[in-house]
Amino acid sequence: YVTEIYGKVKVVTNDLQVYTFTDKLLNYEPSKPFLPGMGESGVTGICIEPKSGDIFISLIYIDNNKMKNKVLRLQSQNGLKMDSSRTIIDNIPSVHAAHQVQAVSIGFDDKLYINIGDGMGDPKVAQDDLDLRGKILRLNLDGSIPSDNPNPKSPVYAKGLRNPFGAFWRNSDKRLYVTDNGPNSDDRIAKIIPGNNYGWPKTMRQNSIFWWNFTQAPTALT
């Protein structure tokens, strides 16, 4: 299953056939020129819930002329075409550019983890516990908040991130690892520990396990 940023999810089968699982997911016209920070908005993250086969995707939409992030759960009878969808979380402020909602992943605990960028406007939101931007979120698969979150009333699992693109779960320690893009230095890889603060906007090195001094812009991770 593959997201196409301007509004589609495709299926590539083992016999090399390609199907459109769903299209027209965006309710706005994206910026087609792929300029720095622009052209990145649309349908981004994707993961599959192993037990049900349901697909989770992250994307941007417009509500009253404001850009927002959301995550959808897509269901299908045959795995080739979407039959229904429902919203898992939405109404998270975004921008028509980068630093938006990115990867979605399902942990070893069968919870949904969502990478959210800081939205580019005010980096201080990454430290605001009442703002979901600049965070890793953790939800039950129905969108409710797990009772064992660092704050059982909040979906925030970790904070202080700038633009966390990639996400992958490591078998050896059962931890989530993410790539996070820095401003003009210190792109990094971070192991996500519940309740940890990863330092942005003061620093990109706090609680990181590796960083690049020069810009590399890491995206996907495995």
Secondary structure, 3 states (H helix, E strand, C coil): CEEECCCEEEEECCCCCEEEEECCCCCCCCCCCCCCCCCCCCEEEEEECCCCCCEEEEEEEEECCEEEEEEEEEECCCCCCCCEEEEEEEEEECCCCCCCEEEEEECCCCCEEEEECCCCCCHHHHHCCCCCCCEEEEECCCCCCCCCCCCCCCCEEEECCCCEEEEEEECCCCEEEEEECCCCCCEEEEEECCCCECCCCCCCCCCEEEEECCCCCCCCCC
